[in-house]
Amino acid sequence: MRVLVVDDQQVMREGLVALLDLVDGIDVVGSAGNGEEALRLVAALAPDVVLMDLRMPVLDGVEATRRITRAHPGVAVLVLTTYDDDESVSSALLAGARGYLTKDAGRAEIAAALRSAAAGQSTFAAPVSRRLVEALTRHVPVRPDTLPDGLTAREAEVLRLISRGLSNAEIAEALVVAETTVKTHINNAFAKIGVRNRTQAAAYAHHHTL
């Protein structure tokens, strides 16, 4: 697995490179000190996963993640940052991050999260997971006239159920509709809100309190 490390702190960046060089199956192909440099290196080195810090000069990690996932959809981004506040988490996930760890994570946890990201799965630091679950299980009714991005009430309901972890079949059962109808609602909703996967959709639902 080819990994690019991005962090504006040189000591942290060099430490992560040294740490990951000790892990079997991981090849650190480069490192960057800001998001703009990361964009250039992703294009040049084609890593499988980018280990991304958030707060950086020149171009921050959220915008760098957004640009990387749009221009290089085959490259996964895993956030590794000091910050675990709701705004940082939701912004990173909406930008396309595959997972979210804090810098107190150990080598084994980071390596496992990198492998999960490369495999298309999501990993979150324990405190982040707890808060996401708590937030996503609170149902805050939304009036149709306040729905964002032109969503219909049914599309918003489908996004809310996605954020609670339901499959298409489970959503169809909950709403008493055909599974093909659910897929249509999902496709329409994803197009309206500009997301490409269920993780981003769940982050969107959380961010807009659906």
ABEGO torsion letter per residue (X at the ends): XBBBBBBABAAAAAAAAAAAAABBGBBBAEBBABAAAAAAAAAAAGBABBBBBABBBGBBAAAAAAAAAAABAABBBBBBBABABAAAAAAAAAAGBABBBBAABBAAAAAAAAAAAAAGBBBBBAAAAAAAAAAAABBBBBBAAABBGGBBAAAAAAAAAAAAGBBAAAAAAAAGBBAAAAAAAAAAAAAAAGBABAAAAAAAAAAAGX
